[in-house]
């Protein structure tokens, strides 16, 4: 019902064979950030946002940058110029937002870049986070390692200038895929770069996904499905009350024309609820701890159900991409090696000092004859 009808798209010049694809594009665009930011949801209920318009040529330049990075296809001079101009435009917007932002398209984000094995920013962030945990002298659990890994992913997506932003956009398959689909209909190209103020208090543990059917919040899930977070489990009733109250009193009315949608929430500093984004109400959107097939009746009709992981054994470590557990083990092994080297140096140093003092005390005359 929310998609355009066939007779509505034909007069706009969409070819017969492209109608289904265009209808899908128009449906997805209903949930784009620029469709609901300011116009629907109060600004204080989400992250401060700016929009950078993209031309068709700039969209093609970002795809060209992606192909240059991964397929070693030579970047055209025109694309180089456009990407440099894009860096300059983003520099200005990033400064307006305080110098620290998160960038995405109005559809999806480049979060796939953060998970890549070769992402030095994520690796360095993870190393620093684990070092801080080590210095706190806490006994780390595997769950702590997952928490630090998730935080590192978020931190690695933080951009401080246009160059970092363009790097993410030109290295993301998700961004390349969205732009490619949008460019199939250049006359209806709607992609924009969304620049959002980065909130250092955002913690992936406290992100939740809600399902709204016929305007009612029917289901709510922790976003990181299948991972036990002790704080979330212990405070689940508090978080449920915060989100339900926020939805009923702040979000439900402004979004009533959408009727069916998936909405992501973040709880900041254990008390403030913010909207992260809206998503299409269909099975291609992750159900998190719900199954679109098995929990269909709950998602569509309720009764309201809130799910969080309750089993402490489900720490999520096995779900990590193969190379990340190895990286974490490398860190721990490196710490062991550093400690061993330090202890060895400590022993050698004080043995030498002790030996020197002992010799000095035992042979005073031989030393004074010189």
DRENLORO-983208 format. One record per residue (C-alpha): residue number from 1; residue in one letter; x, y, z. Coordinates in pm, whole numbers. Layout:
i=NUM, aa=A, u=X, v=Y, w=Z
...
***
This chain:
i=1, aa=X, u=0, v=0, w=0
i=2, aa=X, u=294, v=231, w=67
i=3, aa=X, u=446, v=164, w=-277
i=4, aa=X, u=354, v=356, w=-588
i=5, aa=X, u=93, v=197, w=-812
i=6, aa=X, u=179, v=95, w=-1168
i=7, aa=X, u=-38, v=363, w=-1327
i=8, aa=X, u=126, v=628, w=-1108
i=9, aa=X, u=477, v=544, w=-1227
i=10, aa=X, u=413, v=510, w=-1601
i=11, aa=X, u=346, v=881, w=-1668
i=12, aa=X, u=681, v=965, w=-1504
i=13, aa=X, u=871, v=784, w=-1777
i=14, aa=X, u=961, v=461, w=-1598
i=15, aa=X, u=989, v=175, w=-1842
i=16, aa=X, u=750, v=-119, w=-1803
i=17, aa=X, u=1029, v=-357, w=-1701
i=18, aa=X, u=1162, v=-117, w=-1435
i=19, aa=X, u=838, v=-48, w=-1252
i=20, aa=X, u=890, v=-303, w=-970
i=21, aa=X, u=1242, v=-176, w=-905
i=22, aa=X, u=1122, v=184, w=-901
i=23, aa=X, u=838, v=101, w=-663
i=24, aa=X, u=1089, v=-62, w=-428
i=25, aa=X, u=1314, v=245, w=-448
i=26, aa=X, u=1024, v=478, w=-368
i=27, aa=X, u=915, v=260, w=-78
i=28, aa=X, u=1264, v=253, w=73
i=29, aa=X, u=1293, v=629, w=38
i=30, aa=X, u=999, v=676, w=274
i=31, aa=X, u=1237, v=577, w=557
i=32, aa=X, u=1537, v=787, w=447
i=33, aa=X, u=1671, v=1023, w=714
i=34, aa=X, u=1588, v=1337, w=517
i=35, aa=X, u=1224, v=1228, w=499
i=36, aa=X, u=1171, v=1227, w=874
i=37, aa=X, u=1440, v=1450, w=1024
i=38, aa=X, u=1289, v=1781, w=1138
i=39, aa=X, u=972, v=1731, w=932
i=40, aa=X, u=841, v=1458, w=1161
i=41, aa=X, u=1054, v=1385, w=1467
i=42, aa=X, u=1154, v=1672, w=1700
i=43, aa=X, u=1523, v=1756, w=1651
i=44, aa=X, u=1604, v=1702, w=2018
i=45, aa=X, u=1487, v=1341, w=1985
i=46, aa=X, u=1767, v=1237, w=1751
i=47, aa=X, u=2124, v=1330, w=1657
i=48, aa=X, u=2188, v=1676, w=1511
i=49, aa=X, u=2211, v=1629, w=1136
i=50, aa=X, u=2316, v=1808, w=817
i=51, aa=X, u=2262, v=1695, w=458
i=52, aa=X, u=2506, v=1722, w=170
i=53, aa=X, u=2334, v=1703, w=-167
i=54, aa=X, u=2481, v=1459, w=-417
i=55, aa=X, u=2469, v=1497, w=-792
i=56, aa=X, u=2455, v=1199, w=-1025
i=57, aa=X, u=2817, v=1266, w=-1121
i=58, aa=X, u=2926, v=1272, w=-756
i=59, aa=X, u=2745, v=944, w=-695
i=60, aa=X, u=2933, v=795, w=-990
i=61, aa=X, u=3259, v=936, w=-851
i=62, aa=X, u=3205, v=757, w=-517
i=63, aa=X, u=3148, v=431, w=-702
i=64, aa=X, u=3459, v=505, w=-907
i=65, aa=X, u=3652, v=549, w=-584
i=66, aa=X, u=3525, v=214, w=-461
i=67, aa=X, u=3633, v=40, w=-782
i=68, aa=X, u=3971, v=207, w=-760
i=69, aa=X, u=4018, v=88, w=-401
i=70, aa=X, u=3907, v=-272, w=-448
i=71, aa=X, u=3937, v=-352, w=-815
i=72, aa=X, u=4234, v=-128, w=-891
i=73, aa=X, u=4038, v=41, w=-1169
i=74, aa=X, u=4205, v=370, w=-1258
i=75, aa=X, u=4014, v=663, w=-1112
i=76, aa=X, u=3904, v=912, w=-1377
i=77, aa=X, u=4041, v=1268, w=-1349
i=78, aa=X, u=3686, v=1402, w=-1331
i=79, aa=X, u=3608, v=1165, w=-1044
i=80, aa=X, u=3925, v=1272, w=-862
i=81, aa=X, u=3815, v=1635, w=-889
i=82, aa=X, u=3463, v=1561, w=-770
i=83, aa=X, u=3584, v=1359, w=-470
i=84, aa=X, u=3821, v=1640, w=-373
i=85, aa=X, u=3534, v=1890, w=-390
i=86, aa=X, u=3326, v=1653, w=-180
i=87, aa=X, u=3601, v=1644, w=84
i=88, aa=X, u=3596, v=2023, w=101
i=89, aa=X, u=3218, v=2038, w=135
i=90, aa=X, u=3224, v=1777, w=410
i=91, aa=X, u=3506, v=1958, w=592
i=92, aa=X, u=3282, v=2261, w=626
i=93, aa=X, u=2981, v=2064, w=750
i=94, aa=X, u=3190, v=1863, w=996
i=95, aa=X, u=3322, v=2185, w=1151
i=96, aa=X, u=2965, v=2312, w=1188
i=97, aa=X, u=2883, v=1996, w=1385
i=98, aa=X, u=3171, v=2031, w=1627
i=99, aa=X, u=3443, v=1843, w=1439
i=100, aa=X, u=3329, v=1488, w=1509
i=101, aa=X, u=3059, v=1317, w=1303
i=102, aa=X, u=2910, v=995, w=1169
i=103, aa=X, u=2843, v=983, w=794
i=104, aa=X, u=2603, v=769, w=592
i=105, aa=X, u=2375, v=792, w=295
i=106, aa=X, u=2008, v=865, w=354
i=107, aa=X, u=1956, v=490, w=316
i=108, aa=X, u=2241, v=295, w=480
i=109, aa=X, u=2573, v=352, w=656
i=110, aa=X, u=2928, v=238, w=568
i=111, aa=X, u=2953, v=25, w=883
i=112, aa=X, u=3085, v=-269, w=679
i=113, aa=X, u=3417, v=-81, w=649
i=114, aa=X, u=3471, v=-98, w=1026
i=115, aa=X, u=3455, v=-481, w=1026
i=116, aa=X, u=3718, v=-527, w=756
i=117, aa=X, u=4030, v=-712, w=861
i=118, aa=X, u=4255, v=-440, w=725
i=119, aa=X, u=4084, v=-152, w=905
i=120, aa=X, u=4369, v=-9, w=1112
i=121, aa=X, u=4137, v=241, w=1280
i=122, aa=X, u=3925, v=-37, w=1430
i=123, aa=X, u=4231, v=-238, w=1529
i=124, aa=X, u=4392, v=60, w=1702
i=125, aa=X, u=4069, v=149, w=1879
i=126, aa=X, u=4027, v=-210, w=1998
i=127, aa=X, u=4388, v=-219, w=2119
i=128, aa=X, u=4343, v=107, w=2312
i=129, aa=X, u=4014, v=-9, w=2466
i=130, aa=X, u=4165, v=-337, w=2580
i=131, aa=X, u=4467, v=-155, w=2720
i=132, aa=X, u=4240, v=67, w=2928
i=133, aa=X, u=4057, v=-238, w=3059
i=134, aa=X, u=4390, v=-398, w=3144
i=135, aa=X, u=4507, v=-87, w=3330
i=136, aa=X, u=4187, v=-81, w=3532
i=137, aa=X, u=4306, v=-415, w=3678
i=138, aa=X, u=3968, v=-574, w=3616
i=139, aa=X, u=3953, v=-941, w=3538
i=140, aa=X, u=3834, v=-937, w=3175
i=141, aa=X, u=3557, v=-1171, w=3069
i=142, aa=X, u=3494, v=-1273, w=2710
i=143, aa=X, u=3184, v=-1057, w=2725
i=144, aa=X, u=3407, v=-757, w=2797
i=145, aa=X, u=3603, v=-831, w=2483
i=146, aa=X, u=3283, v=-830, w=2274
i=147, aa=X, u=3174, v=-504, w=2436
i=148, aa=X, u=3510, v=-344, w=2354
i=149, aa=X, u=3497, v=-478, w=2000
i=150, aa=X, u=3152, v=-327, w=1942
i=151, aa=X, u=3267, v=6, w=2087
i=152, aa=X, u=3571, v=-5, w=1859
i=153, aa=X, u=3349, v=-46, w=1555
i=154, aa=X, u=3152, v=265, w=1650
i=155, aa=X, u=3468, v=465, w=1724
i=156, aa=X, u=3626, v=367, w=1393
i=157, aa=X, u=3328, v=521, w=1208
i=158, aa=X, u=3389, v=857, w=1372
i=159, aa=X, u=3503, v=1117, w=1116
i=160, aa=X, u=3690, v=1438, w=1197
i=161, aa=X, u=3737, v=1568, w=845
i=162, aa=X, u=3620, v=1529, w=488
i=163, aa=X, u=3902, v=1293, w=395
i=164, aa=X, u=3799, v=1040, w=660
i=165, aa=X, u=3436, v=1068, w=550
i=166, aa=X, u=3515, v=1013, w=182
i=167, aa=X, u=3739, v=720, w=278
i=168, aa=X, u=3442, v=544, w=439
i=169, aa=X, u=3208, v=621, w=151
i=170, aa=X, u=3450, v=496, w=-114
i=171, aa=X, u=3542, v=178, w=76
i=172, aa=X, u=3190, v=58, w=162
i=173, aa=X, u=3014, v=-208, w=-45
i=174, aa=X, u=2686, v=-104, w=118
i=175, aa=X, u=2728, v=254, w=-6
i=176, aa=X, u=2836, v=136, w=-350
i=177, aa=X, u=2533, v=-93, w=-369
i=178, aa=X, u=2285, v=178, w=-265
i=179, aa=X, u=2430, v=431, w=-508
i=180, aa=X, u=2430, v=178, w=-792
i=181, aa=X, u=2061, v=103, w=-736
i=182, aa=X, u=1974, v=472, w=-715
i=183, aa=X, u=2168, v=548, w=-1034
i=184, aa=X, u=1951, v=307, w=-1228
i=185, aa=X, u=1698, v=593, w=-1228
i=186, aa=X, u=1917, v=903, w=-1275
i=187, aa=X, u=1618, v=1131, w=-1329
i=188, aa=X, u=1493, v=1032, w=-983
i=189, aa=X, u=1834, v=1024, w=-806
i=190, aa=X, u=1772, v=1100, w=-436
i=191, aa=X, u=2089, v=990, w=-256
i=192, aa=X, u=2236, v=1238, w=-9
i=193, aa=X, u=2522, v=1227, w=238
i=194, aa=X, u=2387, v=1243, w=591
i=195, aa=X, u=2629, v=1400, w=841
i=196, aa=X, u=2533, v=1346, w=1206
i=197, aa=X, u=2698, v=1483, w=1518
i=198, aa=X, u=2896, v=1204, w=1685
i=199, aa=X, u=2785, v=1127, w=2039
i=200, aa=X, u=3071, v=971, w=2240
i=201, aa=X, u=2817, v=838, w=2491
i=202, aa=X, u=2659, v=610, w=2230
i=203, aa=X, u=2712, v=253, w=2346
i=204, aa=X, u=2612, v=-37, w=2114
i=205, aa=X, u=2493, v=-237, w=2415
i=206, aa=X, u=2210, v=9, w=2466
i=207, aa=X, u=2069, v=14, w=2115
i=208, aa=X, u=1730, v=-143, w=2054
i=209, aa=X, u=1511, v=-221, w=1753
i=210, aa=X, u=1136, v=-163, w=1766
i=211, aa=X, u=865, v=-293, w=1532
i=212, aa=X, u=564, v=-74, w=1463
i=213, aa=X, u=254, v=-227, w=1303
i=214, aa=X, u=-51, v=-13, w=1229
i=215, aa=X, u=101, v=264, w=1435
i=216, aa=X, u=151, v=50, w=1746
i=217, aa=X, u=481, v=-62, w=1897
i=218, aa=X, u=433, v=-439, w=1898
i=219, aa=X, u=784, v=-572, w=1960
i=220, aa=X, u=1119, v=-453, w=2093
i=221, aa=X, u=1459, v=-626, w=2085
i=222, aa=X, u=1814, v=-552, w=2187
i=223, aa=X, u=1995, v=-464, w=1865
i=224, aa=X, u=2295, v=-694, w=1908
i=225, aa=X, u=2099, v=-1017, w=1901
i=226, aa=X, u=2221, v=-1322, w=2090
i=227, aa=X, u=2484, v=-1143, w=2300
i=228, aa=X, u=2439, v=-1130, w=2676
i=229, aa=X, u=2492, v=-784, w=2824
i=230, aa=X, u=2465, v=-795, w=3201
i=231, aa=X, u=2363, v=-430, w=3236
i=232, aa=X, u=2090, v=-464, w=2975
i=233, aa=X, u=1951, v=-780, w=3130
i=234, aa=X, u=1947, v=-638, w=3481
i=235, aa=X, u=1782, v=-311, w=3374
i=236, aa=X, u=1554, v=-450, w=3105
i=237, aa=X, u=1235, v=-330, w=3274
i=238, aa=X, u=1373, v=21, w=3309
i=239, aa=X, u=1480, v=31, w=2945
i=240, aa=X, u=1145, v=-106, w=2829
i=241, aa=X, u=961, v=164, w=3023
i=242, aa=X, u=1187, v=439, w=2890
i=243, aa=X, u=1145, v=337, w=2526
i=244, aa=X, u=771, v=266, w=2541
i=245, aa=X, u=705, v=597, w=2714
i=246, aa=X, u=923, v=781, w=2461
i=247, aa=X, u=746, v=617, w=2169
i=248, aa=X, u=394, v=674, w=2299
i=249, aa=X, u=444, v=1036, w=2398
i=250, aa=X, u=694, v=1163, w=2140
i=251, aa=X, u=724, v=943, w=1830
i=252, aa=X, u=394, v=773, w=1763
i=253, aa=X, u=196, v=1082, w=1656
i=254, aa=X, u=459, v=1244, w=1425
i=255, aa=X, u=507, v=913, w=1239
i=256, aa=X, u=142, v=809, w=1216
i=257, aa=X, u=137, v=847, w=835
i=258, aa=X, u=398, v=570, w=801
i=259, aa=X, u=182, v=316, w=987
i=260, aa=X, u=433, v=26, w=954
i=261, aa=X, u=805, v=66, w=1013
i=262, aa=X, u=1107, v=-56, w=1206
i=263, aa=X, u=1269, v=199, w=1435
i=264, aa=X, u=1605, v=191, w=1613
i=265, aa=X, u=1650, v=354, w=1953
i=266, aa=X, u=1958, v=438, w=2159
i=267, aa=X, u=1961, v=495, w=2533
i=268, aa=X, u=2220, v=757, w=2626
i=269, aa=X, u=2368, v=776, w=2977
i=270, aa=X, u=2105, v=536, w=3107
i=271, aa=X, u=1820, v=788, w=3083
i=272, aa=X, u=1781, v=967, w=2748
i=273, aa=X, u=1618, v=791, w=2451
i=274, aa=X, u=1708, v=897, w=2096
i=275, aa=X, u=1592, v=780, w=1754
i=276, aa=X, u=1881, v=637, w=1552
i=277, aa=X, u=1700, v=563, w=1226
i=278, aa=X, u=1390, v=422, w=1058
i=279, aa=X, u=1387, v=108, w=845
i=280, aa=X, u=1143, v=-60, w=605
i=281, aa=X, u=889, v=-295, w=757
i=282, aa=X, u=987, v=-612, w=571
i=283, aa=X, u=1194, v=-927, w=614
i=284, aa=X, u=1508, v=-777, w=458
i=285, aa=X, u=1536, v=-564, w=770
i=286, aa=X, u=1693, v=-769, w=1049
i=287, aa=X, u=1447, v=-893, w=1308
i=288, aa=X, u=1725, v=-903, w=1569
i=289, aa=X, u=1583, v=-1135, w=1838
i=290, aa=X, u=1258, v=-1182, w=1645
i=291, aa=X, u=1199, v=-1395, w=1338
i=292, aa=X, u=987, v=-1245, w=1063
i=293, aa=X, u=864, v=-1599, w=991
i=294, aa=X, u=822, v=-1755, w=1335
i=295, aa=X, u=719, v=-1438, w=1521
i=296, aa=X, u=507, v=-1291, w=1245
i=297, aa=X, u=191, v=-1274, w=1455
i=298, aa=X, u=365, v=-1093, w=1741
i=299, aa=X, u=529, v=-842, w=1504
i=300, aa=X, u=201, v=-772, w=1326
i=301, aa=X, u=-48, v=-788, w=1612
i=302, aa=X, u=130, v=-805, w=1949
i=303, aa=X, u=88, v=-836, w=2238
i=304, aa=X, u=389, v=-612, w=2303
i=305, aa=X, u=698, v=-827, w=2361
i=306, aa=X, u=1046, v=-717, w=2467
i=307, aa=X, u=1339, v=-955, w=2418
i=308, aa=X, u=1693, v=-938, w=2551
i=309, aa=X, u=1952, v=-1213, w=2578
i=310, aa=X, u=1919, v=-1385, w=2918
i=311, aa=X, u=2185, v=-1656, w=2895
i=312, aa=X, u=2524, v=-1538, w=3031
i=313, aa=X, u=2695, v=-1812, w=2829
i=314, aa=X, u=2600, v=-1637, w=2504
i=315, aa=X, u=2884, v=-1388, w=2500
i=316, aa=X, u=2887, v=-1359, w=2120
i=317, aa=X, u=3255, v=-1444, w=2087
i=318, aa=X, u=3189, v=-1727, w=1842
i=319, aa=X, u=2989, v=-1491, w=1620
i=320, aa=X, u=3287, v=-1266, w=1552
i=321, aa=X, u=3444, v=-1276, w=1204
i=322, aa=X, u=3732, v=-1525, w=1205
i=323, aa=X, u=4014, v=-1271, w=1218
i=324, aa=X, u=3886, v=-1068, w=1516
i=325, aa=X, u=3922, v=-1345, w=1781
i=326, aa=X, u=4274, v=-1392, w=1645
i=327, aa=X, u=4344, v=-1022, w=1685
i=328, aa=X, u=4218, v=-1026, w=2043
i=329, aa=X, u=4434, v=-1330, w=2118
i=330, aa=X, u=4733, v=-1154, w=1959
i=331, aa=X, u=4677, v=-862, w=2194
i=332, aa=X, u=4664, v=-1088, w=2500
i=333, aa=X, u=4974, v=-1279, w=2385
i=334, aa=X, u=5155, v=-953, w=2321
i=335, aa=X, u=5072, v=-843, w=2674
i=336, aa=X, u=5214, v=-1167, w=2809
i=337, aa=X, u=5532, v=-1117, w=2605
i=338, aa=X, u=5566, v=-757, w=2720
i=339, aa=X, u=5523, v=-860, w=3084
i=340, aa=X, u=5780, v=-1137, w=3043
i=341, aa=X, u=6029, v=-899, w=2885
i=342, aa=X, u=5968, v=-638, w=3154
i=343, aa=X, u=6015, v=-890, w=3434
i=344, aa=X, u=6333, v=-1022, w=3271
i=345, aa=X, u=6476, v=-671, w=3238
i=346, aa=X, u=6374, v=-597, w=3595
i=347, aa=X, u=6553, v=-906, w=3723
i=348, aa=X, u=6867, v=-840, w=3515
i=349, aa=X, u=6884, v=-475, w=3618
i=350, aa=X, u=6852, v=-533, w=3991
i=351, aa=X, u=7083, v=-835, w=3976
i=352, aa=X, u=7348, v=-615, w=3819
i=353, aa=X, u=7295, v=-339, w=4078
i=354, aa=X, u=7303, v=-588, w=4364
i=355, aa=X, u=7618, v=-748, w=4223
i=356, aa=X, u=7788, v=-412, w=4190
i=357, aa=X, u=7706, v=-311, w=4549
i=358, aa=X, u=7817, v=-647, w=4681
i=359, aa=X, u=8151, v=-620, w=4499
i=360, aa=X, u=8197, v=-263, w=4619
i=361, aa=X, u=8141, v=-358, w=4983
i=362, aa=X, u=8362, v=-668, w=4969
i=363, aa=X, u=8664, v=-505, w=4803
i=364, aa=X, u=8697, v=-150, w=4939
i=365, aa=X, u=9080, v=-149, w=4950
i=366, aa=X, u=9133, v=-267, w=4598
i=367, aa=X, u=8911, v=18, w=4476
i=368, aa=X, u=9082, v=289, w=4682
i=369, aa=X, u=9436, v=203, w=4563
i=370, aa=X, u=9358, v=361, w=4229
***
